[in-house]
Amino acid sequence: MVEAKLMVAGEAGQGVQSIGTILARTFARGGYHVYSDQDYESRVRGGHNFFRIRLKDNEVGAIDERLDLLLALNQESIDLHRKELVEGGVIIFDQEKAPELQGEGLLGVPLSELAEK
């Protein structure tokens, strides 16, 4: 059985909803059953937002708050959602915004640089 639980999190205006929607559609078009939800505190730039996705190779009827993968677009997202990671879960973050972050389960990627290209 295939199952994954992931979250994209960041500030309003960083593209959280766009990234989440693209990922959810990609998984659905790839043949997975997808359940997603989003949360936003503010519709103006600066409020914390997140988009959760749960995918399975069979029917999925609800979200699961435990995470296998967190794509954190800012430090606040790591601070707020790190505790939701399952054992062995991974946080992908912008290494340019938090170069001091290191350790098991942390994967720094030049997200801002990649987005600009």
N, CA, C and O atoms as a GROMACS GRO file, in nm:
protein
  468
    1MET      N    1   0.083  -0.118   0.000
    1MET     CA    2   0.000   0.000   0.000
    1MET      C    3   0.087   0.124   0.000
    1MET      O    4   0.183   0.133   0.077
    2VAL      N    5   0.055   0.218  -0.085
    2VAL     CA    6   0.125   0.346  -0.091
    2VAL      C    7   0.042   0.450  -0.019
    2VAL      O    8  -0.078   0.462  -0.042
    3GLU      N    9   0.107   0.526   0.068
    3GLU     CA   10   0.042   0.637   0.136
    3GLU      C   11   0.148   0.740   0.170
    3GLU      O   12   0.258   0.706   0.212
    4ALA      N   13   0.114   0.868   0.151
    4ALA     CA   14   0.203   0.978   0.189
    4ALA      C   15   0.120   1.093   0.240
    4ALA      O   16   0.009   1.119   0.192
    5LYS      N   17   0.175   1.162   0.338
    5LYS     CA   18   0.109   1.279   0.395
    5LYS      C   19   0.210   1.393   0.390
    5LYS      O   20   0.317   1.385   0.449
    6LEU      N   21   0.174   1.501   0.320
    6LEU     CA   22   0.268   1.611   0.307
    6LEU      C   23   0.200   1.745   0.326
    6LEU      O   24   0.078   1.756   0.317
    7MET      N   25   0.282   1.845   0.353
    7MET     CA   26   0.233   1.980   0.375
    7MET      C   27   0.328   2.079   0.312
    7MET      O   28   0.450   2.065   0.320
    8VAL      N   29   0.270   2.181   0.248
    8VAL     CA   30   0.343   2.298   0.202
    8VAL      C   31   0.301   2.410   0.296
    8VAL      O   32   0.181   2.433   0.315
    9ALA      N   33   0.397   2.480   0.355
    9ALA     CA   34   0.362   2.585   0.452
    9ALA      C   35   0.451   2.707   0.433
    9ALA      O   36   0.569   2.695   0.400
   10GLY      N   37   0.394   2.824   0.456
   10GLY     CA   38   0.469   2.948   0.445
   10GLY      C   39   0.380   3.068   0.469
   10GLY      O   40   0.268   3.056   0.519
   11GLU      N   41   0.430   3.185   0.432
   11GLU     CA   42   0.355   3.309   0.447
   11GLU      C   43   0.257   3.326   0.332
   11GLU      O   44   0.278   3.275   0.222
   12ALA      N   45   0.150   3.399   0.359
   12ALA     CA   46   0.058   3.437   0.252
   12ALA      C   47   0.138   3.511   0.145
   12ALA      O   48   0.220   3.597   0.176
   13GLY      N   49   0.112   3.477   0.021
   13GLY     CA   50   0.182   3.542  -0.089
   13GLY      C   51   0.302   3.467  -0.139
   13GLY      O   52   0.360   3.505  -0.241
   14GLN      N   53   0.344   3.361  -0.072
   14GLN     CA   54   0.460   3.283  -0.114
   14GLN      C   55   0.425   3.172  -0.213
   14GLN      O   56   0.515   3.104  -0.262
   15GLY      N   57   0.299   3.152  -0.243
   15GLY     CA   58   0.260   3.050  -0.339
   15GLY      C   59   0.221   2.917  -0.278
   15GLY      O   60   0.220   2.816  -0.347
   16VAL      N   61   0.189   2.916  -0.149
   16VAL     CA   62   0.153   2.793  -0.080
   16VAL      C   63   0.036   2.723  -0.149
   16VAL      O   64   0.042   2.604  -0.177
   17GLN      N   65  -0.072   2.798  -0.177
   17GLN     CA   66  -0.190   2.739  -0.240
   17GLN      C   67  -0.157   2.690  -0.380
   17GLN      O   68  -0.202   2.582  -0.420
   18SER      N   69  -0.079   2.766  -0.456
   18SER     CA   70  -0.044   2.725  -0.593
   18SER      C   71   0.038   2.597  -0.592
   18SER      O   72   0.011   2.505  -0.670
   19ILE      N   73   0.138   2.590  -0.505
   19ILE     CA   74   0.223   2.470  -0.497
   19ILE      C   75   0.139   2.350  -0.455
   19ILE      O   76   0.150   2.243  -0.514
   20GLY      N   77   0.056   2.368  -0.353
   20GLY     CA   78  -0.029   2.258  -0.305
   20GLY      C   79  -0.124   2.208  -0.411
   20GLY      O   80  -0.142   2.087  -0.427
   21THR      N   81  -0.186   2.300  -0.482
   21THR     CA   82  -0.280   2.262  -0.588
   21THR      C   83  -0.210   2.185  -0.700
   21THR      O   84  -0.260   2.084  -0.748
   22ILE      N   85  -0.094   2.234  -0.740
   22ILE     CA   86  -0.017   2.166  -0.846
   22ILE      C   87   0.022   2.025  -0.801
   22ILE      O   88   0.010   1.931  -0.879
   23LEU      N   89   0.070   2.011  -0.678
   23LEU     CA   90   0.108   1.879  -0.629
   23LEU      C   91  -0.012   1.785  -0.622
   23LEU      O   92  -0.004   1.670  -0.667
   24ALA      N   93  -0.124   1.833  -0.565
   24ALA     CA   94  -0.244   1.749  -0.552
   24ALA      C   95  -0.293   1.702  -0.690
   24ALA      O   96  -0.327   1.586  -0.707
   25ARG      N   97  -0.297   1.792  -0.786
   25ARG     CA   98  -0.341   1.756  -0.921
   25ARG      C   99  -0.244   1.657  -0.986
   25ARG      O  100  -0.286   1.564  -1.054
   26THR      N  101  -0.116   1.679  -0.964
   26THR     CA  102  -0.016   1.589  -1.022
   26THR      C  103  -0.032   1.448  -0.968
   26THR      O  104  -0.028   1.352  -1.045
   27PHE      N  105  -0.050   1.434  -0.837
   27PHE     CA  106  -0.070   1.302  -0.778
   27PHE      C  107  -0.199   1.238  -0.828
   27PHE      O  108  -0.201   1.119  -0.860
   28ALA      N  109  -0.306   1.316  -0.836
   28ALA     CA  110  -0.434   1.263  -0.885
   28ALA      C  111  -0.422   1.216  -1.030
   28ALA      O  112  -0.472   1.110  -1.065
   29ARG      N  113  -0.357   1.295  -1.112
   29ARG     CA  114  -0.338   1.256  -1.252
   29ARG      C  115  -0.245   1.135  -1.265
   29ARG      O  116  -0.248   1.063  -1.365
   30GLY      N  117  -0.163   1.115  -1.163
   30GLY     CA  118  -0.075   0.998  -1.161
   30GLY      C  119  -0.145   0.872  -1.112
   30GLY      O  120  -0.082   0.767  -1.103
   31GLY      N  121  -0.274   0.882  -1.082
   31GLY     CA  122  -0.351   0.764  -1.045
   31GLY      C  123  -0.375   0.747  -0.896
   31GLY      O  124  -0.436   0.648  -0.856
   32TYR      N  125  -0.328   0.840  -0.813
   32TYR     CA  126  -0.348   0.828  -0.669
   32TYR      C  127  -0.480   0.892  -0.627
   32TYR      O  128  -0.531   0.982  -0.693
   33HIS      N  129  -0.535   0.842  -0.518
   33HIS     CA  130  -0.651   0.905  -0.455
   33HIS      C  131  -0.595   1.014  -0.364
   33HIS      O  132  -0.501   0.990  -0.289
   34VAL      N  133  -0.652   1.133  -0.372
   34VAL     CA  134  -0.597   1.249  -0.302
   34VAL      C  135  -0.706   1.315  -0.218
   34VAL      O  136  -0.820   1.331  -0.261
   35TYR      N  137  -0.666   1.352  -0.097
   35TYR     CA  138  -0.751   1.434  -0.011
   35TYR      C  139  -0.664   1.550   0.032
   35TYR      O  140  -0.552   1.530   0.080
   36SER      N  141  -0.713   1.672   0.015
   36SER     CA  142  -0.633   1.788   0.053
   36SER      C  143  -0.718   1.889   0.126
   36SER      O  144  -0.841   1.892   0.112
   37ASP      N  145  -0.653   1.972   0.204
   37ASP     CA  146  -0.719   2.085   0.267
   37ASP      C  147  -0.617   2.197   0.285
   37ASP      O  148  -0.496   2.175   0.278
   38GLN      N  149  -0.669   2.316   0.308
   38GLN     CA  150  -0.580   2.428   0.328
   38GLN      C  151  -0.626   2.512   0.444
   38GLN      O  152  -0.744   2.511   0.480
   39ASP      N  153  -0.533   2.584   0.503
   39ASP     CA  154  -0.562   2.670   0.615
   39ASP      C  155  -0.489   2.801   0.592
   39ASP      O  156  -0.372   2.802   0.554
   40TYR      N  157  -0.556   2.909   0.615
   40TYR     CA  158  -0.491   3.038   0.604
   40TYR      C  159  -0.545   3.131   0.711
   40TYR      O  160  -0.665   3.140   0.733
   41GLU      N  161  -0.452   3.199   0.776
   41GLU     CA  162  -0.490   3.292   0.882
   41GLU      C  163  -0.517   3.430   0.826
   41GLU      O  164  -0.593   3.508   0.885
   42SER      N  165  -0.456   3.462   0.713
   42SER     CA  166  -0.468   3.596   0.659
   42SER      C  167  -0.462   3.590   0.507
   42SER      O  168  -0.385   3.511   0.452
   43ARG      N  169  -0.540   3.671   0.441
   43ARG     CA  170  -0.535   3.676   0.295
   43ARG      C  171  -0.438   3.783   0.249
   43ARG      O  172  -0.419   3.801   0.128
   44VAL      N  173  -0.377   3.854   0.341
   44VAL     CA  174  -0.276   3.954   0.305
   44VAL      C  175  -0.139   3.897   0.334
   44VAL      O  176  -0.125   3.808   0.417
   45ARG      N  177  -0.039   3.947   0.266
   45ARG     CA  178   0.097   3.896   0.282
   45ARG      C  179   0.140   3.899   0.428
   45ARG      O  180   0.124   4.000   0.497
   46GLY      N  181   0.192   3.789   0.474
   46GLY     CA  182   0.246   3.783   0.608
   46GLY      C  183   0.182   3.680   0.698
   46GLY      O  184   0.249   3.629   0.788
   47GLY      N  185   0.056   3.646   0.680
   47GLY     CA  186  -0.009   3.547   0.765
   47GLY      C  187   0.036   3.407   0.729
   47GLY      O  188   0.068   3.379   0.613
   48HIS      N  189   0.038   3.317   0.828
   48HIS     CA  190   0.082   3.179   0.804
   48HIS      C  191  -0.027   3.101   0.731
   48HIS      O  192  -0.145   3.109   0.766
   49ASN      N  193   0.013   3.026   0.630
   49ASN     CA  194  -0.078   2.943   0.552
   49ASN      C  195  -0.018   2.804   0.535
   49ASN      O  196   0.104   2.787   0.537
   50PHE      N  197  -0.106   2.705   0.519
   50PHE     CA  198  -0.054   2.573   0.481
   50PHE      C  199  -0.155   2.499   0.397
   50PHE      O  200  -0.275   2.527   0.400
   51PHE      N  201  -0.106   2.402   0.321
   51PHE     CA  202  -0.184   2.318   0.231
   51PHE      C  203  -0.141   2.176   0.258
   51PHE      O  204  -0.025   2.141   0.234
   52ARG      N  205  -0.232   2.092   0.307
   52ARG     CA  206  -0.200   1.951   0.337
   52ARG      C  207  -0.254   1.860   0.229
   52ARG      O  208  -0.360   1.884   0.172
   53ILE      N  209  -0.178   1.755   0.203
   53ILE     CA  210  -0.218   1.655   0.104
   53ILE      C  211  -0.197   1.516   0.163
   53ILE      O  212  -0.092   1.487   0.221
   54ARG      N  213  -0.296   1.432   0.148
   54ARG     CA  214  -0.282   1.290   0.182
   54ARG      C  215  -0.313   1.213   0.056
   54ARG      O  216  -0.418   1.233  -0.006
   55LEU      N  217  -0.223   1.125   0.017
   55LEU     CA  218  -0.247   1.046  -0.103
   55LEU      C  219  -0.227   0.899  -0.072
   55LEU      O  220  -0.143   0.860   0.010
   56LYS      N  221  -0.307   0.818  -0.141
   56LYS     CA  222  -0.300   0.673  -0.124
   56LYS      C  223  -0.328   0.608  -0.258
   56LYS      O  224  -0.379   0.670  -0.350
   57ASP      N  225  -0.292   0.481  -0.267
   57ASP     CA  226  -0.324   0.408  -0.390
   57ASP      C  227  -0.464   0.346  -0.384
   57ASP      O  228  -0.507   0.280  -0.479
   58ASN      N  229  -0.534   0.366  -0.271
   58ASN     CA  230  -0.675   0.328  -0.262
   58ASN      C  231  -0.750   0.445  -0.200
   58ASN      O  232  -0.691   0.549  -0.172
   59GLU      N  233  -0.879   0.428  -0.179
   59GLU     CA  234  -0.962   0.540  -0.135
   59GLU      C  235  -0.911   0.604  -0.006
   59GLU      O  236  -0.870   0.535   0.088
   60VAL      N  237  -0.914   0.736  -0.003
   60VAL     CA  238  -0.876   0.812   0.115
   60VAL      C  239  -0.993   0.904   0.150
   60VAL      O  240  -1.042   0.978   0.065
   61GLY      N  241  -1.037   0.899   0.276
   61GLY     CA  242  -1.157   0.972   0.312
   61GLY      C  243  -1.137   1.087   0.408
   61GLY      O  244  -1.233   1.157   0.441
   62ALA      N  245  -1.014   1.108   0.454
   62ALA     CA  246  -0.991   1.217   0.551
   62ALA      C  247  -0.844   1.254   0.550
   62ALA      O  248  -0.758   1.181   0.501
   63ILE      N  249  -0.817   1.369   0.606
   63ILE     CA  250  -0.680   1.415   0.619
   63ILE      C  251  -0.618   1.348   0.742
   63ILE      O  252  -0.690   1.307   0.833
   64ASP      N  253  -0.488   1.336   0.744
   64ASP     CA  254  -0.415   1.282   0.858
   64ASP      C  255  -0.313   1.390   0.896
   64ASP      O  256  -0.233   1.430   0.812
   65GLU      N  257  -0.316   1.436   1.018
   65GLU     CA  258  -0.231   1.548   1.057
   65GLU      C  259  -0.084   1.511   1.075
   65GLU      O  260   0.000   1.600   1.088
   66ARG      N  261  -0.053   1.383   1.076
   66ARG     CA  262   0.088   1.343   1.082
   66ARG      C  263   0.149   1.365   0.943
   66ARG      O  264   0.081   1.345   0.842
   67LEU      N  265   0.275   1.405   0.939
   67LEU     CA  266   0.339   1.438   0.811
   67LEU      C  267   0.460   1.351   0.783
   67LEU      O  268   0.541   1.324   0.871
   68ASP      N  269   0.470   1.308   0.658
   68ASP     CA  270   0.591   1.242   0.610
   68ASP      C  271   0.688   1.346   0.554
   68ASP      O  272   0.810   1.328   0.561
   69LEU      N  273   0.633   1.453   0.498
   69LEU     CA  274   0.714   1.555   0.432
   69LEU      C  275   0.654   1.693   0.458
   69LEU      O  276   0.534   1.714   0.442
   70LEU      N  277   0.739   1.785   0.499
   70LEU     CA  278   0.701   1.925   0.516
   70LEU      C  279   0.788   2.009   0.423
   70LEU      O  280   0.910   2.008   0.436
   71LEU      N  281   0.726   2.080   0.331
   71LEU     CA  282   0.795   2.175   0.246
   71LEU      C  283   0.772   2.311   0.311
   71LEU      O  284   0.666   2.372   0.297
   72ALA      N  285   0.874   2.359   0.384
   72ALA     CA  286   0.864   2.481   0.462
   72ALA      C  287   0.926   2.597   0.386
   72ALA      O  288   1.045   2.596   0.354
   73LEU      N  289   0.844   2.697   0.357
   73LEU     CA  290   0.891   2.813   0.283
   73LEU      C  291   0.947   2.922   0.373
   73LEU      O  292   1.002   3.021   0.325
   74ASN      N  293   0.933   2.904   0.505
   74ASN     CA  294   0.993   2.998   0.600
   74ASN      C  295   1.019   2.927   0.734
   74ASN      O  296   0.974   2.815   0.756
   75GLN      N  297   1.092   2.995   0.821
   75GLN     CA  298   1.129   2.937   0.951
   75GLN      C  299   1.007   2.913   1.039
   75GLN      O  300   1.000   2.813   1.110
   76GLU      N  301   0.910   3.004   1.035
   76GLU     CA  302   0.789   2.988   1.117
   76GLU      C  303   0.720   2.856   1.088
   76GLU      O  304   0.667   2.792   1.178
   77SER      N  305   0.719   2.815   0.961
   77SER     CA  306   0.655   2.688   0.923
   77SER      C  307   0.725   2.569   0.987
   77SER      O  308   0.660   2.474   1.030
   78ILE      N  309   0.857   2.575   0.993
   78ILE     CA  310   0.933   2.468   1.060
   78ILE      C  311   0.898   2.465   1.207
   78ILE      O  312   0.869   2.360   1.264
   79ASP      N  313   0.900   2.583   1.270
   79ASP     CA  314   0.870   2.592   1.414
   79ASP      C  315   0.730   2.542   1.447
   79ASP      O  316   0.711   2.474   1.548
   80LEU      N  317   0.632   2.575   1.363
   80LEU     CA  318   0.493   2.538   1.390
   80LEU      C  319   0.460   2.392   1.361
   80LEU      O  320   0.378   2.333   1.430
   81HIS      N  321   0.524   2.334   1.259
   81HIS     CA  322   0.480   2.203   1.211
   81HIS      C  323   0.579   2.089   1.230
   81HIS      O  324   0.547   1.974   1.198
   82ARG      N  325   0.697   2.118   1.280
   82ARG     CA  326   0.799   2.013   1.298
   82ARG      C  327   0.746   1.899   1.385
   82ARG      O  328   0.777   1.782   1.360
   83LYS      N  329   0.669   1.932   1.484
   83LYS     CA  330   0.617   1.829   1.578
   83LYS      C  331   0.517   1.734   1.512
   83LYS      O  332   0.485   1.629   1.569
   84GLU      N  333   0.467   1.769   1.394
   84GLU     CA  334   0.371   1.684   1.324
   84GLU      C  335   0.438   1.576   1.238
   84GLU      O  336   0.371   1.488   1.185
   85LEU      N  337   0.571   1.583   1.226
   85LEU     CA  338   0.643   1.484   1.144
   85LEU      C  339   0.643   1.347   1.210
   85LEU      O  340   0.661   1.334   1.332
   86VAL      N  341   0.622   1.244   1.129
   86VAL     CA  342   0.636   1.108   1.178
   86VAL      C  343   0.784   1.076   1.192
   86VAL      O  344   0.869   1.149   1.140
   87GLU      N  345   0.816   0.970   1.262
   87GLU     CA  346   0.955   0.928   1.272
   87GLU      C  347   1.006   0.899   1.131
   87GLU      O  348   0.942   0.826   1.056
   88GLY      N  349   1.119   0.956   1.097
   88GLY     CA  350   1.174   0.940   0.963
   88GLY      C  351   1.123   1.043   0.864
   88GLY      O  352   1.161   1.040   0.747
   89GLY      N  353   1.037   1.135   0.910
   89GLY     CA  354   0.984   1.240   0.822
   89GLY      C  355   1.094   1.338   0.782
   89GLY      O  356   1.199   1.346   0.846
   90VAL      N  357   1.067   1.413   0.677
   90VAL     CA  358   1.167   1.504   0.620
   90VAL      C  359   1.109   1.645   0.607
   90VAL      O  360   0.993   1.663   0.571
   91ILE      N  361   1.194   1.743   0.637
   91ILE     CA  362   1.161   1.884   0.614
   91ILE      C  363   1.249   1.934   0.501
   91ILE      O  364   1.372   1.929   0.511
   92ILE      N  365   1.187   1.982   0.394
   92ILE     CA  366   1.260   2.050   0.287
   92ILE      C  367   1.241   2.198   0.311
   92ILE      O  368   1.128   2.246   0.326
   93PHE      N  369   1.351   2.273   0.314
   93PHE     CA  370   1.344   2.415   0.345
   93PHE      C  371   1.439   2.493   0.255
   93PHE      O  372   1.526   2.436   0.190
   94ASP      N  373   1.420   2.625   0.252
   94ASP     CA  374   1.505   2.713   0.171
   94ASP      C  375   1.636   2.734   0.244
   94ASP      O  376   1.641   2.806   0.344
   95GLN      N  377   1.743   2.672   0.195
   95GLN     CA  378   1.872   2.680   0.263
   95GLN      C  379   1.929   2.821   0.265
   95GLN      O  380   2.013   2.852   0.349
   96GLU      N  381   1.884   2.908   0.175
   96GLU     CA  382   1.932   3.046   0.174
   96GLU      C  383   1.870   3.126   0.288
   96GLU      O  384   1.931   3.223   0.334
   97LYS      N  385   1.752   3.088   0.334
   97LYS     CA  386   1.686   3.160   0.442
   97LYS      C  387   1.720   3.105   0.580
   97LYS      O  388   1.700   3.173   0.680
   98ALA      N  389   1.771   2.984   0.585
   98ALA     CA  390   1.805   2.922   0.713
   98ALA      C  391   1.930   2.834   0.696
   98ALA      O  392   1.922   2.712   0.714
   99PRO      N  393   2.045   2.895   0.661
   99PRO     CA  394   2.164   2.814   0.635
   99PRO      C  395   2.218   2.740   0.758
   99PRO      O  396   2.294   2.644   0.744
  100GLU      N  397   2.179   2.784   0.877
  100GLU     CA  398   2.229   2.721   1.000
  100GLU      C  399   2.157   2.590   1.032
  100GLU      O  400   2.205   2.512   1.114
  101LEU      N  401   2.043   2.565   0.969
  101LEU     CA  402   1.968   2.442   0.996
  101LEU      C  403   2.040   2.321   0.940
  101LEU      O  404   2.074   2.316   0.822
  102GLN      N  405   2.063   2.225   1.026
  102GLN     CA  406   2.128   2.101   0.986
  102GLN      C  407   2.075   1.990   1.075
  102GLN      O  408   2.023   2.014   1.184
  103GLY      N  409   2.088   1.870   1.028
  103GLY     CA  410   2.050   1.757   1.110
  103GLY      C  411   1.971   1.654   1.032
  103GLY      O  412   1.938   1.673   0.915
  104GLU      N  413   1.942   1.546   1.101
  104GLU     CA  414   1.868   1.437   1.040
  104GLU      C  415   1.727   1.482   1.004
  104GLU      O  416   1.660   1.548   1.084
  105GLY      N  417   1.682   1.448   0.887
  105GLY     CA  418   1.548   1.483   0.843
  105GLY      C  419   1.535   1.623   0.788
  105GLY      O  420   1.424   1.667   0.758
  106LEU      N  421   1.646   1.695   0.774
  106LEU     CA  422   1.643   1.831   0.719
  106LEU      C  423   1.715   1.833   0.585
  106LEU      O  424   1.830   1.788   0.575
  107LEU      N  425   1.649   1.884   0.483
  107LEU     CA  426   1.707   1.891   0.350
  107LEU      C  427   1.697   2.034   0.300
  107LEU      O  428   1.590   2.082   0.263
  108GLY      N  429   1.812   2.103   0.300
  108GLY     CA  430   1.818   2.240   0.250
  108GLY      C  431   1.830   2.242   0.099
  108GLY      O  432   1.916   2.176   0.042
  109VAL      N  433   1.744   2.319   0.036
  109VAL     CA  434   1.740   2.333  -0.110
  109VAL      C  435   1.733   2.482  -0.141
  109VAL      O  436   1.667   2.556  -0.068
  110PRO      N  437   1.800   2.530  -0.247
  110PRO     CA  438   1.793   2.673  -0.280
  110PRO      C  439   1.658   2.707  -0.346
  110PRO      O  440   1.653   2.736  -0.466
  111LEU      N  441   1.551   2.704  -0.269
  111LEU     CA  442   1.416   2.721  -0.323
  111LEU      C  443   1.396   2.856  -0.390
  111LEU      O  444   1.340   2.863  -0.500
  112SER      N  445   1.442   2.965  -0.327
  112SER     CA  446   1.424   3.099  -0.386
  112SER      C  447   1.497   3.110  -0.518
  112SER      O  448   1.443   3.162  -0.616
  113GLU      N  449   1.619   3.060  -0.521
  113GLU     CA  450   1.698   3.064  -0.645
  113GLU      C  451   1.631   2.983  -0.755
  113GLU      O  452   1.624   3.028  -0.870
  114LEU      N  453   1.582   2.865  -0.722
  114LEU     CA  454   1.514   2.781  -0.822
  114LEU      C  455   1.387   2.847  -0.873
  114LEU      O  456   1.356   2.839  -0.992
  115ALA      N  457   1.311   2.914  -0.784
  115ALA     CA  458   1.187   2.980  -0.824
  115ALA      C  459   1.215   3.095  -0.920
  115ALA      O  460   1.139   3.118  -1.014
  116GLU      N  461   1.322   3.167  -0.896
  116GLU     CA  462   1.358   3.280  -0.981
  116GLU      C  463   1.400   3.235  -1.120
  116GLU      O  464   1.375   3.303  -1.220
  117LYS      N  465   1.465   3.120  -1.127
  117LYS     CA  466   1.511   3.067  -1.257
  117LYS      C  467   1.393   3.016  -1.335
  117LYS      O  468   1.410   2.967  -1.447
   0.00000   0.00000   0.00000
